[in-house]
Amino acid sequence: MVTFMEISAIAVSVVSFVVAGLLFAWVAKPGVKHDRIEMIGSLICEGANTFLRREYLILARFSTVMVALILLCIPHPIWKTGGWENVVMALAYIAGTCFSALAGKVGIQVATIANRKTALAATVGIRPAFLAGFRGGAVMGMAVVGSSLLGVTLLLMLTGDATTLLGFSFGASSLALFAKAGGGIFTKTADISADLTGKVELGIPEDDPRNPAVIADNVGDNVGDVAGMGADLFDSNVASMSAALVMALALDNGIVGTHAMMVLCYATIGLLASIIGVGTARMGRHENPSHALNSSTYVTTMIYLLLSALATILFSFPWRIWGATVIGLAVGTVIGLASDYFTNDAKRPVHQVALASRNGPAFTILGGLSYGLLSVLPGMVGIALSAMGSYILCAPLGTGYPFFGISMSALGMLSIVGMIISNDAYGPIVDNARGLVEMAALGETALDVTDALDSAGNTVKAITKGFAIAAAGLTVISLLGAFVTEVNAAARQLGLEDRMITGFDIMDPNVFFGLLTGAAVPAVFSAMLMMGVDRNAQRMVREIHRQFKEIPGLKEGRPGVMPQYRTCINIATVGALRELIPAGLMAILATLAVGFIGGVTAIGGFLAGNIISGLLLALFMSNAGGLWDNAKKYIESGKHGGRASDAHKAAVIGDTVGDPFKDTAGPSLNTQITVVSLVSSIMASLFLSVSLF
């Protein structure tokens, strides 16, 4: 029987698609044409879509193999059951991958139109340029969150099965893992190569059209920061809802009852609040884009708090559950602000690293590493306090409620994810617009406008990355609770009640084995991704040197002489696709190995180690990389000698080190810890019945 809450979730999802459609129509509305903007914009669009098409073809093959394995083994070996559950799980997995892929495709299509509109609007003024950039990002925010809520709700209505929801989430996560890794390798290959050859060697501007890597760099902003981040936050949102629904169904004795409706209610209100918040985003008379972005986020947060409190009264939900969602939302905001402190070019850490850069790149790197490590403390403590606070708050409600409280805290943290994605996608759109303005020579006024918009985008992006990492952390802690729920359900089904678990003793050698192995996986995963960037960037640097050497007049900027942009785009594409599978596959295979060696207790330790190590590295790399990036931009604004000074060259080297930190390995860790948690949950019955020790 379809409930009011399910109908409401579907209705609000449809409204979000309508809003996304209206915003897209506004962004895509034809305006003033500029031949050079159109030519460069078309190259960026072509490169982004080519990469995405080739990436999705590779991921389709990986997904086909996964579907075959699911049909044979998950949730139970097909030769032991009728196989229908496996078929449903495989279909849910396919749906998850398709929804996640669609999120990336929508983001690319909108961003590559919005960047042109923003660039041209910058010649008019900052307000229309801001609106073009933000509304372009908001299309993705509305589409991604609407599709995640719609997908989870429809699957719940059709199956009413918790494990199937995890299959849907695993489909979204596995595609997001490779999309984020592949996009991150592409974008940082181009960014590092363009910076080292352009800024350091030749002393030319960031988006100088003479640089053969400059178009690939702009393509990378789209495939990494738009498509990759969209898939990442789609995955986090689906995973948080799935984990909460797994425990809700357990509390409702296996049926879709009050607790499941509570999850859908709060998730629906979050999307509704984001829709309203997006509509309020305007630049005030002070023309401060950072203030406009932050104000719309605060409006969304307040609307969510008010509407969720009203729903709690109307539907007589426990106030403790509402309190858990508020804890998650509050802690997410605090962690975002902590990330802002360590990465904002108006704050002390960036100023100190910029100052140290006058003495050479070694001091730039030491300063960034030190502040990056310091920045881990507020994030890790915040996630821990959120988990502990929601656990303690919900414990008096009875057995099963403490972990349900943690899952609702994760849901609360992601309640305004529609606005978070909108702000995040705004960043690469205005970054691309700045490049278009410089390459098309639209004038200093337009460049100043896009610089202001880009600066706001960098500041907000640091906040959204901290928020995304915190949300991933809290989500996987709730997935650990979902894993315990799945193990115990499988133990009852298999008649192995003596092997049910309530916790994990680290003095147990199986648990300790899993703990150490799980802690090592994020480090190896990060190293593999950064080595991929390193190898690929070296290939592109050699190609850039070849072009400057062999194309007469290119270095001098002779009129009519153009670099071979597509060659660099192809190098970034081929290298990224070659490197994207091994790291993700290693994480999945390590999870399977630990499960089949040590069983469910080893997996408990593995997940704990993976979560702690993954979150620590993700926060450290994201904040250190963001700090180096903004230290470079701070010097470029005229401080400590400005562009072409020794301090600037040192800061560019620091930024080069930080690029794969903040845009490849760091954000990919969010998805890695989610993927291994989901693999553990859907393989729970196999690990329970088949293990070496």
C-alpha positions, 0 to 999 in steps of 0.5 A: 500500500502506497503511503502519504510519505512515499507520494510526498517524496515522489511529488517533491522529486518531480518538483525538483526536476521541474525547477531544474528544467526551468533553470536549465531553460534560463541558462540555455536561452540564446543570448549575445554570440561571440565567435571565439567564446563559442569556439573555445566553449565547444572545444571544452564541451567536446572534450568533456563529453568525449571523456565521459563517453569513453569512461562510461564505456569502460565502467559499463564493462566493469558493471557487467562483470559485477552484475554477473557476480551479483546474479551468481552470489549476492545476497545468496549463492544462486544454487542454494536459493531460487535466485529471484533475490539475486535478480532483484539485487542485480536490477537494483545495482544497474539502476544505481549505476544508471542514476549515478551516470546520469548525474554526471552527464546532466552536470557536464551538459549544464556546466559547459553551457553555463560557463559561456553564459557566465563569461559573456555576462561578466562583460555586463556586470557581476550580478548577471554573471553570478546568477548564470554561474549559480543557476547552472550549478543549481540545475545539477543540485536539483537533478541529483538530489531529486533523482536520489530521493526518487530512486530510493523511494521507488525501490522501497515501494517496489521491494520493501527490502533493505538489502536491495536498497544497499544494492542500489547504493552499491551501484551508485557508489561503485560508479561514483568511485571510478568517475571521481577517480578518473575525473580527478586524474584527468583534471589534475594531469592537465592542471599540473602540466599547464601550471608547470610549463606556463606559470613556472617555466614561461611566466605566462598567465593561467589561461593563456591560449598559447598553452597547449594544456589550457583547454584540457585544464578547463575540460578537467574542471568539468569531468572532475569537479562537476561530473565527479563531485555530482556522482560522489554526493549522489552516492553519499545521499543514497548511501545515507538514506539506504543505511537509515532505511536498513535500520528503520526496516529492522526496527519495523520488524521487516515491514515499511512502517513508521521508522521508514516513513520518518527517513523519507519525511526528513529527506523530502523536507531537505530537498524541499528546503533546498528548492526554496533556498536555490530560489533565494540566491541573489547578490545584494547591493554589496555585490559580494558573491561569497555572501550570496552563496553563504546566505542561501545556504543559511536560508536553506538550513533554517527552512529545513529546521523549521519544516522538520520540526513542524513535521515532527509535531504533525506526525508525532515523531520522537523528538530525539530522532529530530535532535539527531538530524539537527546534530548532524546538520550543525556538525556538518556546518561547523566542519565546513567552517573549520575547512574554510578557516584553513583554506580561505585566503582571508585567514591566517594559515594561508597568509603564513604559507604565502609569507613562507613561500618567499624563502622557497618551495620547501617552506611552502610545502612544510607549511601546507603539510603542517596546517593540513595535519592541524586541520584534521582535528576539528573534522575528526572530533566533529564527526566523533561528537556527532556520532556519540551525541546522536547515539546517546540521544537516541539510546533511551528509545530502546534497542536498535535506536542508537545506530538508527540515531547515527544514521539519522544524524548522517541524513541530517548532515546531508539534508541540504545537499541540494544546496551544497551541490549547487554551490559546489558546481558553481565553482568550476563553472565560474572557473571555466568562465574566467578561462574563457574571458582570458582566452577570448580577450573580453577585457580587464573588467570582465576578468576582474568580475570572473576573478571575484566570482572564482575567488568566492567559488574557491572559498565555498568549494573548500567548505563543501569539500569539508562538508562532503567528507564529514557527511561521508564519514557519518554515513559510513559509521551508520553503514557499519550499523547497517552491516551489523543489522545485515549480519544478524539478519543473515545469521537468523536466516542461516540458523547461526544465531550463535554467530550474531554480533553486537560489537567488535573486540579489538583484542580479538585477533580477527578484528585486529587483523581487519583493523590494520588491513583496513587502515592501510587500504586508503593510503595505498588507494591514495598513492595509486591515484596520485602516481597515476596523476604523476605519470600522466602529467609527465607525459603531457609536459613532454607533449607541451614542450614538443609543441612549443619547440616544433610549432613556429611562433607559438611561444611568441604568440604570433597571430593565427598560430594555435596549439594542438589542444586536442592532443593534450585532451587525448593524453589526459583522457587515455591516461585517466582511463588507464589509471582509474580501474586499478585503485578502485578494484584494489579496495574492493578486492581487499574487502573481499579478501579480509571477509573470506579470510577472517569472516564478519568479525574481521570485516568489522575491524576492517571497516573501523580501520578504513573509516578512521584512516580514510577520513583522516587522509581525506581531511588532511589532503583536501585542506592542505591542497586547498590551502596551497591553492589559495596561497598561490592565488593570494600571492597572485593578487599582488602580495609578496611580489605578485606574479612571476616573483620567487614567492609565486613560483614557490607557491605554484610548486606547492599548489602542484603538490596539492592538486592531486591531494585536494582534487584526486585522492582526497575526494575519492576517499569519500567514495572509497570508504562508502564502497567498501562499507556497502560491499561488506553489507551486501556480502554479509551472508557469504562472509558469515558462512564462508571464511578461512578462520 
